[in-house]
Amino acid sequence: MGNIQGRDILVWVVLGIIAGAIADAFVPGNGNLLTFLVAGILGAFVGGFLARQFNIRLNLGSVFVEQMIIAVIGAIIVLVIARIIF
């Protein structure tokens, strides 16, 4: 996975929790709090992993905003896949 540090993982988890709540608004379903929190955390990892793999840089001037957007996109991907499977 490259050069991922513990700080990166912690940031992905925190952003993932927030991202799951935001993503749930975009991908409505019958999930509960636990469902979108888990999807958000997984989505943060997915978004962070994909951004690193494809060398995606948003260059918005704010690292927090960039990471939040990536986490929300990853959470949306996870929720869409989860809704298709389940």
N, CA, C and O atoms as CSV, one atom per row, in Angstrom:
chain,resi,resn,atom,element,x,y,z
A,1,MET,N,N,0.814,-1.191,0.000
A,1,MET,CA,C,0.000,0.000,0.000
A,1,MET,C,C,0.857,1.255,0.000
A,1,MET,O,O,0.327,2.365,-0.045
A,2,GLY,N,N,2.112,1.103,0.047
A,2,GLY,CA,C,2.967,2.281,-0.041
A,2,GLY,C,C,3.403,2.755,1.320
A,2,GLY,O,O,3.720,1.957,2.202
A,3,ASN,N,N,3.418,4.050,1.481
A,3,ASN,CA,C,3.967,4.683,2.669
A,3,ASN,C,C,2.857,5.275,3.533
A,3,ASN,O,O,2.863,6.476,3.803
A,4,ILE,N,N,1.914,4.460,3.966
A,4,ILE,CA,C,0.805,4.930,4.791
A,4,ILE,C,C,1.251,4.939,6.249
A,4,ILE,O,O,1.789,3.955,6.757
A,5,GLN,N,N,1.015,6.072,6.909
A,5,GLN,CA,C,1.409,6.227,8.298
A,5,GLN,C,C,0.188,6.112,9.195
A,5,GLN,O,O,-0.947,6.205,8.726
A,6,GLY,N,N,0.422,5.910,10.484
A,6,GLY,CA,C,-0.660,5.784,11.452
A,6,GLY,C,C,-1.549,7.010,11.485
A,6,GLY,O,O,-2.759,6.894,11.676
A,7,ARG,N,N,-0.970,8.172,11.303
A,7,ARG,CA,C,-1.743,9.415,11.293
A,7,ARG,C,C,-2.733,9.418,10.129
A,7,ARG,O,O,-3.871,9.862,10.279
A,8,ASP,N,N,-2.299,8.925,8.977
A,8,ASP,CA,C,-3.184,8.853,7.812
A,8,ASP,C,C,-4.394,7.977,8.113
A,8,ASP,O,O,-5.522,8.331,7.770
A,9,ILE,N,N,-4.166,6.852,8.744
A,9,ILE,CA,C,-5.252,5.926,9.063
A,9,ILE,C,C,-6.221,6.571,10.046
A,9,ILE,O,O,-7.435,6.452,9.876
A,10,LEU,N,N,-5.711,7.250,11.071
A,10,LEU,CA,C,-6.577,7.913,12.042
A,10,LEU,C,C,-7.420,8.996,11.378
A,10,LEU,O,O,-8.608,9.124,11.674
A,11,VAL,N,N,-6.825,9.766,10.496
A,11,VAL,CA,C,-7.561,10.814,9.771
A,11,VAL,C,C,-8.642,10.186,8.913
A,11,VAL,O,O,-9.764,10.690,8.869
A,12,TRP,N,N,-8.323,9.086,8.224
A,12,TRP,CA,C,-9.311,8.405,7.386
A,12,TRP,C,C,-10.496,7.914,8.226
A,12,TRP,O,O,-11.643,7.991,7.783
A,13,VAL,N,N,-10.226,7.417,9.421
A,13,VAL,CA,C,-11.300,6.915,10.277
A,13,VAL,C,C,-12.210,8.055,10.722
A,13,VAL,O,O,-13.432,7.949,10.615
A,14,VAL,N,N,-11.633,9.135,11.215
A,14,VAL,CA,C,-12.435,10.274,11.679
A,14,VAL,C,C,-13.235,10.878,10.521
A,14,VAL,O,O,-14.432,11.136,10.650
A,15,LEU,N,N,-12.571,11.097,9.408
A,15,LEU,CA,C,-13.269,11.628,8.241
A,15,LEU,C,C,-14.314,10.645,7.731
A,15,LEU,O,O,-15.363,11.044,7.227
A,16,GLY,N,N,-14.021,9.372,7.866
A,16,GLY,CA,C,-14.958,8.348,7.425
A,16,GLY,C,C,-16.266,8.382,8.187
A,16,GLY,O,O,-17.333,8.182,7.605
A,17,ILE,N,N,-16.195,8.630,9.468
A,17,ILE,CA,C,-17.413,8.712,10.276
A,17,ILE,C,C,-18.280,9.873,9.787
A,17,ILE,O,O,-19.491,9.725,9.624
A,18,ILE,N,N,-17.657,11.014,9.557
A,18,ILE,CA,C,-18.388,12.179,9.050
A,18,ILE,C,C,-18.869,11.913,7.623
A,18,ILE,O,O,-20.002,12.237,7.270
A,19,ALA,N,N,-18.002,11.323,6.814
A,19,ALA,CA,C,-18.339,11.048,5.415
A,19,ALA,C,C,-19.509,10.078,5.297
A,19,ALA,O,O,-20.330,10.213,4.390
A,20,GLY,N,N,-19.598,9.117,6.186
A,20,GLY,CA,C,-20.703,8.168,6.152
A,20,GLY,C,C,-22.039,8.852,6.355
A,20,GLY,O,O,-23.031,8.510,5.712
A,21,ALA,N,N,-22.057,9.821,7.254
A,21,ALA,CA,C,-23.302,10.563,7.483
A,21,ALA,C,C,-23.679,11.384,6.255
A,21,ALA,O,O,-24.852,11.457,5.888
A,22,ILE,N,N,-22.677,12.006,5.615
A,22,ILE,CA,C,-22.943,12.800,4.416
A,22,ILE,C,C,-23.354,11.894,3.258
A,22,ILE,O,O,-24.310,12.194,2.543
A,23,ALA,N,N,-22.639,10.797,3.072
A,23,ALA,CA,C,-22.931,9.874,1.971
A,23,ALA,C,C,-24.322,9.271,2.111
A,23,ALA,O,O,-24.990,9.022,1.108
A,24,ASP,N,N,-24.766,9.034,3.341
A,24,ASP,CA,C,-26.090,8.472,3.564
A,24,ASP,C,C,-27.181,9.409,3.047
A,24,ASP,O,O,-28.253,8.954,2.647
A,25,ALA,N,N,-26.910,10.711,3.054
A,25,ALA,CA,C,-27.876,11.669,2.507
A,25,ALA,C,C,-27.960,11.562,0.985
A,25,ALA,O,O,-29.017,11.806,0.403
A,26,PHE,N,N,-26.847,11.196,0.337
A,26,PHE,CA,C,-26.815,11.066,-1.121
A,26,PHE,C,C,-27.300,9.709,-1.606
A,26,PHE,O,O,-27.845,9.592,-2.703
A,27,VAL,N,N,-27.099,8.685,-0.784
A,27,VAL,CA,C,-27.502,7.318,-1.154
A,27,VAL,C,C,-28.468,6.829,-0.076
A,27,VAL,O,O,-28.089,6.066,0.813
A,28,PRO,N,N,-29.710,7.276,-0.168
A,28,PRO,CA,C,-30.657,6.902,0.881
A,28,PRO,C,C,-30.955,5.409,0.857
A,28,PRO,O,O,-30.903,4.749,-0.181
A,29,GLY,N,N,-31.260,4.925,2.009
A,29,GLY,CA,C,-31.604,3.515,2.143
A,29,GLY,C,C,-32.191,3.280,3.512
A,29,GLY,O,O,-32.583,4.219,4.205
A,30,ASN,N,N,-32.248,2.042,3.890
A,30,ASN,CA,C,-32.826,1.706,5.187
A,30,ASN,C,C,-31.743,1.420,6.223
A,30,ASN,O,O,-31.963,0.647,7.156
A,31,GLY,N,N,-30.591,2.034,6.063
A,31,GLY,CA,C,-29.497,1.829,7.004
A,31,GLY,C,C,-29.740,2.553,8.309
A,31,GLY,O,O,-30.593,3.437,8.397
A,32,ASN,N,N,-28.990,2.174,9.310
A,32,ASN,CA,C,-29.069,2.844,10.596
A,32,ASN,C,C,-27.738,3.530,10.887
A,32,ASN,O,O,-26.846,3.546,10.040
A,33,LEU,N,N,-27.609,4.082,12.055
A,33,LEU,CA,C,-26.407,4.826,12.418
A,33,LEU,C,C,-25.151,3.979,12.254
A,33,LEU,O,O,-24.163,4.438,11.680
A,34,LEU,N,N,-25.182,2.762,12.748
A,34,LEU,CA,C,-24.019,1.881,12.658
A,34,LEU,C,C,-23.657,1.581,11.212
A,34,LEU,O,O,-22.480,1.536,10.856
A,35,THR,N,N,-24.672,1.377,10.381
A,35,THR,CA,C,-24.442,1.055,8.972
A,35,THR,C,C,-23.674,2.160,8.256
A,35,THR,O,O,-22.671,1.895,7.594
A,36,PHE,N,N,-24.148,3.404,8.391
A,36,PHE,CA,C,-23.436,4.434,7.655
A,36,PHE,C,C,-22.134,4.845,8.304
A,36,PHE,O,O,-21.260,5.383,7.624
A,37,LEU,N,N,-21.972,4.612,9.594
A,37,LEU,CA,C,-20.665,4.879,10.210
A,37,LEU,C,C,-19.626,3.893,9.686
A,37,LEU,O,O,-18.501,4.277,9.364
A,38,VAL,N,N,-20.011,2.613,9.603
A,38,VAL,CA,C,-19.095,1.606,9.061
A,38,VAL,C,C,-18.817,1.882,7.589
A,38,VAL,O,O,-17.672,1.801,7.143
A,39,ALA,N,N,-19.869,2.209,6.833
A,39,ALA,CA,C,-19.686,2.527,5.413
A,39,ALA,C,C,-18.795,3.745,5.247
A,39,ALA,O,O,-17.979,3.796,4.327
A,40,GLY,N,N,-18.940,4.712,6.115
A,40,GLY,CA,C,-18.109,5.909,6.039
A,40,GLY,C,C,-16.647,5.622,6.333
A,40,GLY,O,O,-15.760,6.140,5.655
A,41,ILE,N,N,-16.397,4.804,7.332
A,41,ILE,CA,C,-15.013,4.448,7.655
A,41,ILE,C,C,-14.402,3.634,6.518
A,41,ILE,O,O,-13.284,3.907,6.082
A,42,LEU,N,N,-15.146,2.630,6.039
A,42,LEU,CA,C,-14.656,1.849,4.892
A,42,LEU,C,C,-14.484,2.744,3.666
A,42,LEU,O,O,-13.519,2.607,2.914
A,43,GLY,N,N,-15.429,3.657,3.481
A,43,GLY,CA,C,-15.355,4.584,2.354
A,43,GLY,C,C,-14.148,5.498,2.423
A,43,GLY,O,O,-13.551,5.822,1.397
A,44,ALA,N,N,-13.790,5.912,3.618
A,44,ALA,CA,C,-12.596,6.750,3.769
A,44,ALA,C,C,-11.349,5.978,3.355
A,44,ALA,O,O,-10.456,6.522,2.705
A,45,PHE,N,N,-11.298,4.709,3.738
A,45,PHE,CA,C,-10.172,3.880,3.309
A,45,PHE,C,C,-10.186,3.667,1.805
A,45,PHE,O,O,-9.151,3.772,1.146
A,46,VAL,N,N,-11.373,3.365,1.258
A,46,VAL,CA,C,-11.491,3.151,-0.183
A,46,VAL,C,C,-11.114,4.416,-0.941
A,46,VAL,O,O,-10.323,4.366,-1.883
A,47,GLY,N,N,-11.676,5.550,-0.534
A,47,GLY,CA,C,-11.365,6.815,-1.194
A,47,GLY,C,C,-9.896,7.173,-1.088
A,47,GLY,O,O,-9.287,7.598,-2.070
A,48,GLY,N,N,-9.321,7.005,0.096
A,48,GLY,CA,C,-7.900,7.300,0.286
A,48,GLY,C,C,-7.018,6.377,-0.533
A,48,GLY,O,O,-6.034,6.812,-1.132
A,49,PHE,N,N,-7.375,5.099,-0.556
A,49,PHE,CA,C,-6.606,4.131,-1.333
A,49,PHE,C,C,-6.669,4.458,-2.822
A,49,PHE,O,O,-5.643,4.484,-3.501
A,50,LEU,N,N,-7.884,4.710,-3.328
A,50,LEU,CA,C,-8.033,5.020,-4.749
A,50,LEU,C,C,-7.326,6.324,-5.125
A,50,LEU,O,O,-6.722,6.422,-6.193
A,51,ALA,N,N,-7.403,7.313,-4.254
A,51,ALA,CA,C,-6.731,8.587,-4.529
A,51,ALA,C,C,-5.219,8.388,-4.610
A,51,ALA,O,O,-4.554,8.979,-5.460
A,52,ARG,N,N,-4.684,7.554,-3.721
A,52,ARG,CA,C,-3.238,7.280,-3.774
A,52,ARG,C,C,-2.871,6.465,-5.013
A,52,ARG,O,O,-1.870,6.751,-5.671
A,53,GLN,N,N,-3.671,5.459,-5.329
A,53,GLN,CA,C,-3.370,4.597,-6.466
A,53,GLN,C,C,-3.407,5.344,-7.792
A,53,GLN,O,O,-2.588,5.101,-8.678
A,54,PHE,N,N,-4.362,6.249,-7.917
A,54,PHE,CA,C,-4.505,6.993,-9.167
A,54,PHE,C,C,-3.879,8.383,-9.097
A,54,PHE,O,O,-4.044,9.200,-10.003
A,55,ASN,N,N,-3.151,8.638,-7.991
A,55,ASN,CA,C,-2.443,9.900,-7.784
A,55,ASN,C,C,-3.374,11.101,-8.001
A,55,ASN,O,O,-3.035,12.045,-8.714
A,56,ILE,N,N,-4.540,11.044,-7.376
A,56,ILE,CA,C,-5.532,12.107,-7.495
A,56,ILE,C,C,-5.214,13.197,-6.478
A,56,ILE,O,O,-5.104,12.937,-5.280
A,57,ARG,N,N,-5.071,14.388,-6.966
A,57,ARG,CA,C,-4.835,15.554,-6.119
A,57,ARG,C,C,-5.865,16.610,-6.503
A,57,ARG,O,O,-5.979,16.978,-7.672
A,58,LEU,N,N,-6.610,17.093,-5.517
A,58,LEU,CA,C,-7.656,18.067,-5.798
A,58,LEU,C,C,-7.135,19.500,-5.802
A,58,LEU,O,O,-7.701,20.358,-6.479
A,59,ASN,N,N,-6.072,19.769,-5.062
A,59,ASN,CA,C,-5.447,21.097,-5.000
A,59,ASN,C,C,-6.456,22.197,-4.719
A,59,ASN,O,O,-6.529,23.183,-5.452
A,60,LEU,N,N,-7.233,22.026,-3.656
A,60,LEU,CA,C,-8.229,23.025,-3.273
A,60,LEU,C,C,-7.690,24.039,-2.266
A,60,LEU,O,O,-8.364,25.017,-1.943
A,61,GLY,N,N,-6.491,23.806,-1.780
A,61,GLY,CA,C,-5.894,24.720,-0.820
A,61,GLY,C,C,-6.126,24.329,0.631
A,61,GLY,O,O,-5.538,24.928,1.531
A,62,SER,N,N,-6.958,23.353,0.869
A,62,SER,CA,C,-7.242,22.884,2.219
A,62,SER,C,C,-7.167,21.360,2.232
A,62,SER,O,O,-7.962,20.679,1.585
A,63,VAL,N,N,-6.203,20.844,2.977
A,63,VAL,CA,C,-6.036,19.395,3.059
A,63,VAL,C,C,-7.284,18.752,3.653
A,63,VAL,O,O,-7.708,17.687,3.205
A,64,PHE,N,N,-7.871,19.393,4.658
A,64,PHE,CA,C,-9.076,18.845,5.291
A,64,PHE,C,C,-10.219,18.710,4.287
A,64,PHE,O,O,-10.867,17.666,4.216
A,65,VAL,N,N,-10.462,19.755,3.520
A,65,VAL,CA,C,-11.554,19.726,2.536
A,65,VAL,C,C,-11.277,18.666,1.479
A,65,VAL,O,O,-12.186,17.938,1.081
A,66,GLU,N,N,-10.039,18.571,1.024
A,66,GLU,CA,C,-9.679,17.567,0.016
A,66,GLU,C,C,-9.922,16.164,0.541
A,66,GLU,O,O,-10.509,15.331,-0.149
A,67,GLN,N,N,-9.470,15.897,1.769
A,67,GLN,CA,C,-9.647,14.566,2.349
A,67,GLN,C,C,-11.114,14.264,2.613
A,67,GLN,O,O,-11.548,13.120,2.477
A,68,MET,N,N,-11.872,15.274,2.986
A,68,MET,CA,C,-13.295,15.060,3.228
A,68,MET,C,C,-14.012,14.696,1.933
A,68,MET,O,O,-14.853,13.798,1.922
A,69,ILE,N,N,-13.688,15.383,0.846
A,69,ILE,CA,C,-14.310,15.082,-0.445
A,69,ILE,C,C,-13.963,13.663,-0.880
A,69,ILE,O,O,-14.832,12.923,-1.342
A,70,ILE,N,N,-12.709,13.285,-0.734
A,70,ILE,CA,C,-12.276,11.937,-1.102
A,70,ILE,C,C,-12.971,10.895,-0.233
A,70,ILE,O,O,-13.388,9.851,-0.736
A,71,ALA,N,N,-13.102,11.163,1.060
A,71,ALA,CA,C,-13.777,10.228,1.964
A,71,ALA,C,C,-15.256,10.095,1.628
A,71,ALA,O,O,-15.799,8.990,1.653
A,72,VAL,N,N,-15.911,11.204,1.314
A,72,VAL,CA,C,-17.333,11.152,0.967
A,72,VAL,C,C,-17.534,10.365,-0.326
A,72,VAL,O,O,-18.456,9.555,-0.420
A,73,ILE,N,N,-16.683,10.596,-1.315
A,73,ILE,CA,C,-16.788,9.851,-2.573
A,73,ILE,C,C,-16.577,8.355,-2.321
A,73,ILE,O,O,-17.303,7.523,-2.863
A,74,GLY,N,N,-15.587,8.022,-1.501
A,74,GLY,CA,C,-15.360,6.611,-1.160
A,74,GLY,C,C,-16.542,6.017,-0.417
A,74,GLY,O,O,-16.914,4.871,-0.670
A,75,ALA,N,N,-17.142,6.776,0.499
A,75,ALA,CA,C,-18.301,6.285,1.246
A,75,ALA,C,C,-19.506,6.091,0.327
A,75,ALA,O,O,-20.272,5.143,0.498
A,76,ILE,N,N,-19.673,6.979,-0.637
A,76,ILE,CA,C,-20.766,6.822,-1.599
A,76,ILE,C,C,-20.554,5.545,-2.410
A,76,ILE,O,O,-21.502,4.797,-2.650
A,77,ILE,N,N,-19.318,5.295,-2.830
A,77,ILE,CA,C,-19.010,4.069,-3.577
A,77,ILE,C,C,-19.351,2.842,-2.737
A,77,ILE,O,O,-19.973,1.902,-3.232
A,78,VAL,N,N,-18.948,2.848,-1.477
A,78,VAL,CA,C,-19.214,1.710,-0.585
A,78,VAL,C,C,-20.715,1.521,-0.384
A,78,VAL,O,O,-21.208,0.394,-0.430
A,79,LEU,N,N,-21.447,2.618,-0.161
A,79,LEU,CA,C,-22.892,2.506,0.059
A,79,LEU,C,C,-23.622,2.013,-1.187
A,79,LEU,O,O,-24.546,1.206,-1.085
A,80,VAL,N,N,-23.218,2.487,-2.349
A,80,VAL,CA,C,-23.854,2.029,-3.589
A,80,VAL,C,C,-23.629,0.532,-3.759
A,80,VAL,O,O,-24.565,-0.209,-4.059
A,81,ILE,N,N,-22.397,0.088,-3.568
A,81,ILE,CA,C,-22.095,-1.345,-3.694
A,81,ILE,C,C,-22.865,-2.149,-2.656
A,81,ILE,O,O,-23.408,-3.209,-2.966
A,82,ALA,N,N,-22.914,-1.645,-1.420
A,82,ALA,CA,C,-23.638,-2.351,-0.357
A,82,ALA,C,C,-25.133,-2.431,-0.667
A,82,ALA,O,O,-25.760,-3.462,-0.423
A,83,ARG,N,N,-25.699,-1.367,-1.192
A,83,ARG,CA,C,-27.129,-1.364,-1.524
A,83,ARG,C,C,-27.431,-2.321,-2.678
A,83,ARG,O,O,-28.503,-2.925,-2.721
A,84,ILE,N,N,-26.489,-2.459,-3.613
A,84,ILE,CA,C,-26.672,-3.399,-4.720
A,84,ILE,C,C,-26.606,-4.840,-4.207
A,84,ILE,O,O,-27.414,-5.680,-4.604
A,85,ILE,N,N,-25.657,-5.119,-3.338
A,85,ILE,CA,C,-25.469,-6.480,-2.837
A,85,ILE,C,C,-26.560,-6.871,-1.844
A,85,ILE,O,O,-27.075,-7.988,-1.890
A,86,PHE,N,N,-26.905,-5.962,-0.959
A,86,PHE,CA,C,-27.878,-6.294,0.082
A,86,PHE,C,C,-29.193,-5.678,-0.273
A,86,PHE,O,O,-30.165,-5.829,0.467
